[in-house]
Amino acid sequence: MTESPRPLRRNEIRAQNEALILQAAEKVFAEAGFGGATMQLIADVAGLPKANLHYYFASKEQLYRQVVQTIFEIWLAAAEAMDGAETPAEGIGAYIEAKMDISRRHPNGSKVWASEVMHGAPVIQDYLETTLRDWTRGRAALIQRWIDEGRMAPVDPEHLLYMLWATTQHYADFNHQIETLNGGVPLDDAQWRAATDSVKQMILRGIGAI
């Protein structure tokens, strides 16, 4: 006799609905921008009543900030690969791997972040002035330590970080362009692997880490 599925608990239902709303919001904000997005449109994409959105997120700005915070936290977590690494090849290589994977899995979140920053960061300027600034200084210090130890070329740590962000996030922010040049289809698993390996080799060789 097959057992009936266990009914979802209230906290599980909440988590599922929040994830569904955030996924829909990522898509709508990426395509329409903050100004063009509406709570009704996000509800339609999520397949939920509009009232459900307001139950979880009181306003469009609150939902937008959560979308931005989510992708930012994913990016911050990716940098943990650098923290325990002994060499730049290991640490920066793992960071590139993680960032390329995020660009593949969260292209809409990356686009929302890019659009926000290109418009002067009217909603998330506080993130840039606090968390991002502190994170950047910490990773720049780590890169500088590797330079001082003679493990890599004497490059500017902050500009290296900018290059890493620009290169890896290009695959998310300009994925339509990449798909167009790829015959109108998304990169498959083998192509993503090849792209990631190429980015790693070019950057690591360029900074003298391999």
NUKE-366160 format. One record per residue: x, y, z of N, C-alpha, C in turn. Coordinates in Angstrom, 1 decimal, decimal comma, padded with zeros to 4 digits, m for minus. Layout:
# residues N
<pake <X Y Z> <X Y Z> <X Y Z>>
...
This chain:
# residues 210
<pake <000,8 m001,2 000,0> <000,0 000,0 000,0> <000,9 001,3 000,0>>
<pake <000,6 002,1 m000,9> <001,4 003,4 m001,0> <001,0 004,4 000,0>>
<pake <001,9 004,9 000,7> <001,6 005,9 001,7> <001,3 007,3 001,0>>
<pake <000,3 008,0 001,6> <000,0 009,3 001,1> <001,1 010,3 001,4>>
<pake <001,3 011,2 000,5> <002,3 012,2 000,8> <002,0 013,0 002,0>>
<pake <003,0 013,3 002,8> <002,8 014,1 004,0> <002,4 015,5 003,6>>
<pake <001,3 016,0 004,3> <000,9 017,4 004,0> <002,0 018,4 004,3>>
<pake <002,1 019,4 003,5> <003,2 020,4 003,8> <002,9 021,2 005,0>>
<pake <003,9 021,5 005,8> <003,7 022,4 007,0> <003,7 023,8 006,5>>
<pake <003,2 024,7 007,4> <003,0 026,1 007,1> <004,3 026,7 006,6>>
<pake <005,4 026,4 007,4> <006,6 027,0 007,0> <007,2 026,5 005,7>>
<pake <006,8 025,3 005,3> <007,3 024,8 004,0> <006,5 025,4 002,9>>
<pake <005,2 025,6 003,1> <004,4 026,3 002,1> <004,9 027,8 001,9>>
<pake <005,2 028,4 003,0> <005,7 029,8 003,0> <007,0 029,8 002,2>>
<pake <007,9 028,9 002,5> <009,2 028,9 001,8> <009,0 028,6 000,3>>
<pake <008,1 027,7 m000,1> <007,8 027,4 m001,5> <007,2 028,7 m002,2>>
<pake <006,3 029,3 m001,6> <005,7 030,5 m002,2> <006,7 031,6 m002,3>>
<pake <007,5 031,9 m001,3> <008,5 032,9 m001,4> <009,5 032,7 m002,5>>
<pake <009,9 031,4 m002,7> <010,8 031,0 m003,7> <010,2 031,3 m005,1>>
<pake <008,9 030,9 m005,2> <008,2 031,1 m006,5> <008,0 032,6 m006,8>>
<pake <007,7 033,4 m005,8> <007,6 034,8 m006,0> <008,9 035,5 m006,4>>
<pake <010,0 035,1 m005,7> <011,3 035,7 m006,0> <011,8 035,3 m007,4>>
<pake <011,5 034,1 m007,8> <011,9 033,6 m009,2> <011,1 034,5 m010,2>>
<pake <009,8 034,6 m010,0> <009,0 035,4 m010,9> <009,5 036,9 m010,9>>
<pake <009,8 037,4 m009,7> <010,2 038,8 m009,6> <011,5 039,0 m010,3>>
<pake <012,4 038,1 m010,2> <013,7 038,2 m010,9> <013,5 038,4 m012,4>>
<pake <012,6 037,6 m013,0> <012,3 037,6 m014,4> <011,7 038,9 m014,8>>
<pake <010,7 039,3 m014,0> <010,0 040,6 m014,4> <010,9 041,8 m014,2>>
<pake <011,6 041,9 m013,1> <012,5 043,0 m012,9> <013,6 043,1 m014,0>>
<pake <014,1 041,9 m014,4> <015,1 041,8 m015,4> <014,6 042,3 m016,7>>
<pake <013,4 042,0 m017,1> <012,8 042,3 m018,4> <012,2 043,7 m018,4>>
<pake <011,6 044,1 m017,3> <010,8 045,4 m017,3> <011,5 046,5 m016,5>>
<pake <012,5 046,2 m015,7> <013,1 047,1 m014,8> <012,2 047,4 m013,7>>
<pake <012,7 048,1 m012,7> <011,9 048,4 m011,5> <010,7 049,3 m011,8>>
<pake <010,9 050,3 m012,7> <009,8 051,2 m013,0> <008,7 050,5 m013,8>>
<pake <009,0 049,6 m014,7> <008,0 048,9 m015,5> <007,4 047,7 m014,9>>
<pake <008,0 047,2 m013,8> <007,4 046,0 m013,2> <006,2 046,4 m012,3>>
<pake <005,2 045,5 m012,2> <004,1 045,8 m011,3> <003,9 044,5 m010,4>>
<pake <003,3 044,7 m009,3> <003,0 043,5 m008,4> <002,0 042,6 m009,1>>
<pake <001,1 043,1 m009,9> <000,2 042,3 m010,6> <000,9 041,4 m011,7>>
<pake <001,8 042,0 m012,4> <002,6 041,3 m013,4> <003,4 040,2 m012,8>>
<pake <004,0 040,5 m011,6> <004,8 039,5 m010,9> <003,9 038,3 m010,4>>
<pake <002,7 038,7 m009,9> <001,8 037,7 m009,5> <001,4 036,8 m010,6>>
<pake <001,1 037,4 m011,8> <000,7 036,6 m013,0> <001,8 035,6 m013,4>>
<pake <003,1 036,1 m013,4> <004,2 035,2 m013,8> <004,3 034,1 m012,7>>
<pake <004,1 034,4 m011,5> <004,3 033,4 m010,4> <003,1 032,4 m010,4>>
<pake <002,0 032,8 m011,0> <000,8 032,0 m011,0> <000,1 032,1 m009,6>>
<pake <000,2 033,2 m008,9> <m000,4 033,4 m007,6> <m001,3 034,6 m007,6>>
<pake <m002,3 034,6 m006,7> <m003,1 035,9 m006,6> <m002,2 037,0 m006,1>>
<pake <m002,6 038,2 m006,5> <m001,8 039,4 m006,1> <m001,8 039,5 m004,6>>
<pake <m002,8 039,2 m004,0> <m002,9 039,3 m002,5> <m001,8 038,5 m001,8>>
<pake <m001,4 037,4 m002,5> <m000,4 036,5 m001,9> <001,0 037,3 m001,9>>
<pake <001,2 038,0 m002,9> <002,5 038,8 m003,0> <002,5 039,8 m001,8>>
<pake <001,4 040,5 m001,6> <001,4 041,5 m000,6> <001,4 040,9 000,8>>
<pake <001,0 039,6 000,9> <001,1 038,9 002,2> <002,6 038,6 002,6>>
<pake <003,4 038,3 001,5> <004,8 038,0 001,8> <005,7 039,3 001,7>>
<pake <005,4 040,2 000,8> <006,2 041,4 000,5> <005,2 042,6 000,5>>
<pake <005,4 043,5 001,4> <004,4 044,6 001,5> <004,4 045,5 000,3>>
<pake <005,5 045,6 m000,4> <005,6 046,6 m001,5> <006,5 046,1 m002,6>>
<pake <006,4 046,7 m003,7> <007,3 046,4 m004,8> <008,7 046,6 m004,5>>
<pake <009,0 047,7 m003,8> <010,4 048,0 m003,4> <011,0 047,0 m002,5>>
<pake <010,1 046,5 m001,5> <010,6 045,5 m000,6> <011,0 044,2 m001,4>>
<pake <010,1 043,8 m002,3> <010,4 042,7 m003,1> <011,6 042,8 m004,0>>
<pake <011,8 044,0 m004,6> <012,9 044,3 m005,4> <014,2 044,2 m004,6>>
<pake <014,2 044,8 m003,4> <015,4 044,7 m002,5> <015,7 043,3 m002,2>>
<pake <014,7 042,5 m002,0> <015,0 041,1 m001,7> <015,6 040,3 m002,8>>
<pake <015,1 040,6 m004,1> <015,7 040,0 m005,3> <017,2 040,4 m005,4>>
<pake <017,5 041,7 m005,2> <018,9 042,2 m005,2> <019,7 041,6 m004,1>>
<pake <019,2 041,5 m002,9> <019,9 041,0 m001,8> <020,2 039,5 m002,0>>
<pake <019,3 038,8 m002,6> <019,5 037,4 m002,8> <020,6 037,1 m003,8>>
<pake <020,7 037,8 m004,9> <021,8 037,6 m005,8> <023,1 038,0 m005,2>>
<pake <023,1 039,1 m004,4> <024,3 039,6 m003,8> <024,8 038,6 m002,8>>
<pake <023,9 038,0 m002,0> <024,3 037,0 m001,0> <024,9 035,7 m001,7>>
<pake <024,3 035,4 m002,9> <024,8 034,2 m003,6> <026,3 034,5 m004,1>>
<pake <026,5 035,8 m004,6> <027,8 036,2 m005,0> <028,8 036,2 m003,8>>
<pake <028,4 036,7 m002,7> <029,2 036,7 m001,5> <029,6 035,3 m001,1>>
<pake <028,7 034,4 m001,1> <029,0 033,0 m000,8> <030,0 032,4 m001,7>>
<pake <029,9 032,8 m003,0> <030,9 032,2 m004,0> <032,3 032,6 m003,6>>
<pake <032,5 033,7 m003,0> <033,8 034,2 m002,7> <034,5 033,4 m001,5>>
<pake <033,7 032,6 m000,8> <034,2 031,8 000,3> <035,3 030,9 m000,3>>
<pake <035,2 030,5 m001,6> <036,2 029,6 m002,1> <037,6 030,2 m002,1>>
<pake <037,7 031,6 m002,1> <039,0 032,2 m002,0> <039,6 032,2 m000,6>>
<pake <038,7 032,3 000,4> <039,2 032,6 001,7> <040,1 031,5 002,3>>
<pake <039,8 030,2 002,0> <040,7 029,2 002,6> <041,7 028,7 001,7>>
<pake <041,9 029,3 000,5> <042,8 028,8 m000,5> <044,3 029,3 m000,1>>
<pake <045,2 028,4 m000,4> <046,6 028,7 m000,2> <047,3 029,5 m001,3>>
<pake <046,7 029,2 m002,5> <047,4 029,8 m003,7> <046,3 030,6 m004,5>>
<pake <046,7 031,6 m005,3> <045,8 032,3 m006,2> <045,2 031,4 m007,2>>
<pake <045,9 030,4 m007,7> <045,4 029,5 m008,7> <044,2 028,8 m008,1>>
<pake <044,4 028,3 m006,9> <043,3 027,6 m006,3> <042,1 028,5 m005,9>>
<pake <042,4 029,6 m005,3> <041,3 030,5 m004,8> <040,6 031,3 m005,9>>
<pake <041,4 031,9 m006,8> <040,7 032,7 m007,8> <040,1 031,7 m008,9>>
<pake <040,8 030,6 m009,1> <040,2 029,6 m010,0> <038,8 029,1 m009,5>>
<pake <038,7 028,8 m008,2> <037,4 028,4 m007,6> <036,4 029,5 m007,7>>
<pake <036,8 030,7 m007,5> <035,9 031,8 m007,5> <035,3 032,0 m008,9>>
<pake <036,2 031,9 m009,9> <035,7 031,9 m011,3> <034,7 030,8 m011,6>>
<pake <035,0 029,6 m011,1> <034,1 028,5 m011,3> <032,7 028,8 m010,7>>
<pake <032,8 029,3 m009,5> <031,5 029,6 m008,8> <030,7 030,7 m009,5>>
<pake <031,4 031,8 m009,9> <030,8 032,9 m010,6> <030,2 032,5 m011,9>>
<pake <030,9 031,7 m012,7> <030,4 031,3 m014,0> <029,1 030,4 m013,8>>
<pake <029,1 029,6 m012,7> <028,0 028,7 m012,5> <026,8 029,6 m012,0>>
<pake <027,0 030,6 m011,3> <025,9 031,5 m010,9> <025,4 032,3 m012,1>>
<pake <026,2 032,7 m013,0> <025,7 033,3 m014,2> <024,9 032,4 m015,0>>
<pake <025,2 031,1 m015,0> <024,3 030,2 m015,7> <023,0 030,0 m015,0>>
<pake <023,0 029,9 m013,7> <021,8 029,5 m012,9> <020,9 030,7 m012,6>>
<pake <021,5 031,9 m012,5> <020,8 033,1 m012,0> <021,0 034,3 m013,0>>
<pake <020,8 034,1 m014,3> <021,0 035,2 m015,2> <020,1 036,4 m014,9>>
<pake <018,9 036,2 m014,5> <017,9 037,3 m014,3> <018,4 038,1 m013,1>>
<pake <018,8 037,5 m012,0> <019,2 038,2 m010,8> <020,4 039,1 m011,2>>
<pake <021,4 038,6 m012,0> <022,5 039,4 m012,4> <022,1 040,6 m013,2>>
<pake <021,1 040,4 m014,1> <020,6 041,5 m014,9> <020,0 042,6 m014,1>>
<pake <019,2 042,2 m013,0> <018,6 043,1 m012,1> <019,7 044,0 m011,5>>
<pake <020,7 043,3 m011,0> <021,8 044,0 m010,3> <022,5 045,0 m011,3>>
<pake <022,8 044,5 m012,5> <023,5 045,4 m013,4> <022,6 046,6 m013,8>>
<pake <021,3 046,4 m014,0> <020,5 047,5 m014,4> <020,4 048,5 m013,2>>
<pake <020,3 048,0 m012,0> <020,2 048,9 m010,8> <021,5 049,8 m010,7>>
<pake <022,6 049,2 m010,9> <023,9 049,9 m010,8> <024,1 050,9 m011,9>>
<pake <023,7 050,5 m013,1> <023,8 051,4 m014,3> <022,9 052,6 m014,1>>
<pake <021,8 052,5 m013,3> <021,0 053,6 m013,1> <021,3 054,4 m011,8>>
<pake <022,5 054,2 m011,3> <023,0 054,9 m010,2> <022,6 054,3 m008,8>>
<pake <022,2 053,1 m008,8> <021,9 052,3 m007,6> <020,9 053,1 m006,7>>
<pake <019,7 053,6 m007,2> <018,8 054,3 m006,4> <018,2 053,6 m005,2>>
<pake <018,2 052,2 m005,3> <017,6 051,4 m004,3> <018,6 050,8 m003,4>>
<pake <019,7 050,4 m004,0> <020,7 049,6 m003,2> <022,0 050,3 m002,9>>
<pake <022,1 051,6 m003,0> <023,3 052,3 m002,8> <023,9 051,9 m001,4>>
<pake <023,1 051,7 m000,4> <023,6 051,3 000,9> <024,4 050,0 000,9>>
<pake <024,0 049,0 000,0> <024,7 047,8 m000,1> <026,1 048,1 m000,7>>
<pake <026,2 049,0 m001,7> <027,5 049,3 m002,3> <028,4 050,0 m001,3>>
<pake <027,9 050,9 m000,5> <028,7 051,7 000,4> <029,1 050,9 001,7>>
<pake <028,5 049,8 002,0> <028,8 049,0 003,2> <029,3 047,6 002,9>>
<pake <028,4 046,7 002,6> <028,7 045,3 002,4> <029,7 045,1 001,3>>
<pake <029,4 045,7 000,1> <030,3 045,5 m001,1> <031,6 046,1 m000,9>>
<pake <031,6 047,3 m000,3> <032,9 048,0 m000,1> <033,8 047,2 000,9>>
<pake <033,2 046,7 002,0> <034,0 045,9 003,0> <034,5 044,6 002,3>>
<pake <033,6 043,9 001,6> <033,9 042,7 000,9> <035,1 042,9 000,0>>
<pake <035,0 044,0 m000,8> <036,1 044,2 m001,8> <037,4 044,5 m001,1>>
<pake <037,4 045,3 m000,1> <038,6 045,5 000,6> <039,2 044,3 001,2>>
<pake <038,4 043,4 001,7> <038,9 042,1 002,3> <039,5 041,2 001,2>>
<pake <038,9 041,1 000,1> <039,4 040,2 m001,0> <040,7 040,9 m001,6>>
<pake <040,7 042,2 m001,7> <041,8 042,9 m002,3> <043,0 042,7 m001,4>>
<pake <042,8 042,7 m000,1> <043,9 042,4 000,9> <044,5 041,0 000,7>>
<pake <043,6 040,0 000,5> <044,0 038,7 000,2> <044,8 038,6 m001,0>>
<pake <044,4 039,2 m002,1> <045,1 039,2 m003,4> <046,5 039,8 m003,2>>
<pake <046,5 040,9 m002,4> <047,8 041,6 m002,2> <048,7 040,8 m001,4>>
<pake <048,2 040,0 m000,5> <049,1 039,0 000,2> <049,7 038,0 m000,7>>
<pake <048,9 037,5 m001,6> <049,5 036,6 m002,6> <050,6 037,2 m003,5>>
<pake <050,3 038,5 m003,8> <051,3 039,2 m004,6> <052,6 039,4 m003,8>>
<pake <052,5 039,8 m002,5> <053,6 040,0 m001,6> <054,4 038,7 m001,4>>
<pake <053,7 037,6 m001,4> <054,4 036,3 m001,3> <055,0 035,8 m002,5>>
<pake <054,9 036,5 m003,6> <055,4 036,2 m004,9> <054,7 035,0 m005,6>>
<pake <053,4 034,8 m005,3> <052,6 033,8 m005,8> <051,9 034,2 m007,1>>
<pake <051,9 035,5 m007,4> <051,3 036,0 m008,7> <051,9 037,3 m009,0>>
<pake <051,6 037,8 m010,2> <052,1 039,0 m010,7> <051,6 040,2 m009,9>>
<pake <052,4 041,3 m009,9> <051,9 042,5 m009,1> <050,9 043,3 m009,9>>
<pake <049,7 042,9 m009,8> <048,6 043,6 m010,5> <047,8 044,4 m009,4>>
<pake <046,9 045,3 m009,9> <046,1 046,0 m008,9> <045,0 045,1 m008,5>>
<pake <044,9 044,8 m007,2> <043,8 043,8 m006,7> <042,4 044,2 m007,1>>
<pake <042,1 045,5 m006,9> <040,7 045,9 m007,1> <040,4 045,8 m008,6>>
<pake <041,3 046,2 m009,5> <041,0 046,1 m010,9> <040,9 044,6 m011,4>>
<pake <041,6 043,8 m010,7> <041,5 042,3 m011,0> <040,1 041,9 m010,6>>
<pake <039,6 042,3 m009,5> <038,2 041,9 m009,1> <037,2 042,5 m010,1>>
<pake <037,4 043,7 m010,5> <036,5 044,3 m011,5> <036,5 043,4 m012,8>>
<pake <037,7 043,0 m013,2> <037,8 042,1 m014,4> <037,0 040,8 m014,2>>
<pake <037,2 040,2 m013,0> <036,5 038,9 m012,7> <035,0 039,1 m012,8>>
<pake <034,5 040,2 m012,2> <033,1 040,4 m012,2> <032,6 040,6 m013,6>>
<pake <033,3 041,5 m014,3> <032,8 041,8 m015,7> <032,8 040,6 m016,6>>
<pake <033,9 039,8 m016,5> <034,0 038,6 m017,4> <032,9 037,6 m017,1>>
<pake <032,8 037,2 m015,8> <031,9 036,1 m015,4> <030,4 036,6 m015,6>>
<pake <030,1 037,8 m015,2> <028,7 038,2 m015,3> <028,3 038,6 m016,7>>
<pake <029,3 038,7 m017,6> <028,9 038,9 m019,0> <028,1 037,8 m019,5>>
<pake <028,3 036,6 m019,1> <027,6 035,4 m019,5> <026,2 035,4 m019,1>>
<pake <025,8 036,2 m018,0> <024,5 036,4 m017,6> <023,8 037,6 m018,2>>
<pake <024,5 038,7 m018,1> <023,9 040,0 m018,5> <023,8 040,1 m020,0>>
<pake <024,6 039,4 m020,8> <024,6 039,5 m022,2> <024,3 038,1 m022,8>>
<pake <023,5 037,3 m022,1> <023,3 035,9 m022,5> <022,6 035,9 m023,9>>
<pake <021,7 036,8 m024,1> <021,0 036,9 m025,4> <022,0 037,0 m026,6>>
<pake <023,0 037,9 m026,4> <024,0 038,1 m027,4> <024,8 036,8 m027,6>>
<pake <025,2 036,2 m026,5> <025,9 034,9 m026,6> <025,1 033,9 m027,3>>
<pake <023,9 033,7 m026,9> <023,0 032,8 m027,6> <022,9 033,0 m029,1>>
<pake <022,7 034,3 m029,4> <022,6 034,7 m030,9> <023,9 034,2 m031,6>>
<pake <025,0 034,5 m031,0> <026,3 034,1 m031,7> <026,5 032,6 m031,6>>
<pake <025,7 031,9 m030,8> <025,8 030,5 m030,7> <024,7 029,8 m031,6>>
<pake <024,3 030,4 m032,6> <023,3 029,9 m033,5> <021,9 030,0 m033,0>>
<pake <021,6 030,9 m032,0> <020,3 031,1 m031,5> <019,9 030,1 m030,4>>
<pake <020,8 029,4 m029,8> <020,5 028,5 m028,8> <021,4 028,7 m027,6>>
<pake <021,0 028,4 m026,3> <021,8 028,6 m025,2> <023,0 027,6 m025,2>>
<pake <024,1 028,0 m024,5> <025,2 027,1 m024,4> <024,8 025,8 m023,7>>
<pake <025,3 024,7 m024,2> <025,0 023,5 m023,5> <026,1 023,2 m022,5>>
<pake <026,0 022,0 m021,8> <026,9 021,7 m020,7> <028,4 021,8 m021,1>>
<pake <028,7 021,2 m022,3> <030,0 021,1 m022,8> <030,5 022,6 m023,1>>
<pake <029,7 023,4 m023,6> <030,1 024,8 m024,0> <030,3 025,6 m022,7>>
<pake <029,5 025,4 m021,7> <029,7 026,1 m020,4> <031,0 025,7 m019,8>>
<pake <031,3 024,4 m019,9> <032,6 023,9 m019,3> <033,8 024,5 m020,0>>
<pake <033,6 024,5 m021,4> <034,7 025,1 m022,2> <034,9 026,6 m021,9>>
<pake <033,8 027,3 m021,7> <033,8 028,7 m021,4> <034,5 029,0 m020,1>>
<pake <034,1 028,2 m019,1> <034,7 028,4 m017,8> <036,2 028,1 m017,8>>
<pake <036,6 027,0 m018,4> <038,0 026,6 m018,5> <038,8 027,7 m019,2>>
<pake <038,2 028,3 m020,3> <038,9 029,3 m021,0> <039,1 030,6 m020,2>>
<pake <038,1 031,0 m019,5> <038,2 032,2 m018,6> <039,2 032,0 m017,5>>
<pake <039,2 030,8 m016,9> <040,1 030,5 m015,9> <041,6 030,6 m016,4>>
<pake <041,8 029,9 m017,5> <043,2 029,8 m018,0> <043,7 031,2 m018,4>>
<pake <042,8 032,0 m019,1> <043,3 033,3 m019,6> <043,6 034,2 m018,4>>
<pake <042,7 034,2 m017,4> <043,0 035,1 m016,2> <044,1 034,6 m015,4>>
<pake <044,1 033,3 m015,1> <045,2 032,8 m014,2> <046,6 033,0 m014,9>>
<pake <046,6 032,7 m016,2> <047,9 032,9 m016,9> <048,3 034,4 m016,9>>
<pake <047,3 035,2 m017,1> <047,6 036,6 m017,2> <048,1 037,2 m015,9>>
<pake <047,7 036,7 m014,8> <048,2 037,2 m013,5> <049,4 036,4 m013,0>>
<pake <049,9 035,5 m013,8> <051,0 034,7 m013,4> <050,8 033,7 m012,3>>
<pake <049,6 033,2 m012,2> <049,2 032,3 m011,1> <049,4 030,9 m011,5>>
<pake <049,6 030,6 m012,8> <049,8 029,2 m013,3> <050,9 029,3 m014,4>>
